[in-house]
């Protein structure tokens, strides 16, 4: 198994914070977001390599971060930075486009755990991988139960489950059918990775939810449900919420 951290976006909604700093390197409770993600991989013995895909504009920022981070911390897994060559929000490849870029460039022929570089979460990746293995290694996504349909209208991808299998998935519906929202954490089996190029012809390259919906229709997609806090740090509000929660954790320890 390999891991891909998506870090090639431009985060225009967080300007001016992200005008000169990539979002995954923004600090939360004194530590860059991406470090929380990397440290979650310590107990994933299946993982042989971690890719971080960034863009040409911020590639050097990540190089400096990696040099600094690795000088003071043991890297849990071999980590490779990849540059997708884009330089602006207008020419970005998008999340699904970047998955395809990495799969092709690195000739990935193993299962791939994909995590957005702005994703902060409380659940265990060990538990997620165990769920994946116990459920016939069908591609899976972490679902966070927000327990409030009004709060998720038009904001999140929403899944409907039959036991563990996703039987319906909608991207940002105005009338959600459940309170189970998609997080930016996915585990795609190696067979389904071959469908990424096909999915790009039918959906938006920027939206992983389109690939989830494609797999629900064309293959099989399972949902791992968590009630642990999950933050897609896409707005100043969500960044502040994450800061408050993680600062409390730091003080408690």
Buried (B, 14 or more C-beta within 10 A) or exposed (E): BBBBBBBBBBBEEBEEEBEEBBBBBBEBBEEBBBBBBBEBBEEBEBBEBBBBBBBBBBBEBBEEBBEEBEEEEEEBBEBBBBBBEBEEEEEBBBBBBBBBBBBEEBEBEBBBBBBBBBBBBBBBBBEBBEBBEEBEBBBBBBBBBBEEBEEBBEBBBBBBBEEBBBEBBBBBBEEBEBBBBBBBBBBBBBEBBEBBEEBBEEBBBBBBBBBBBBBBEEBBBBBBBBEEBBBBBBEEEBBEBBBEBBEEEEEEE
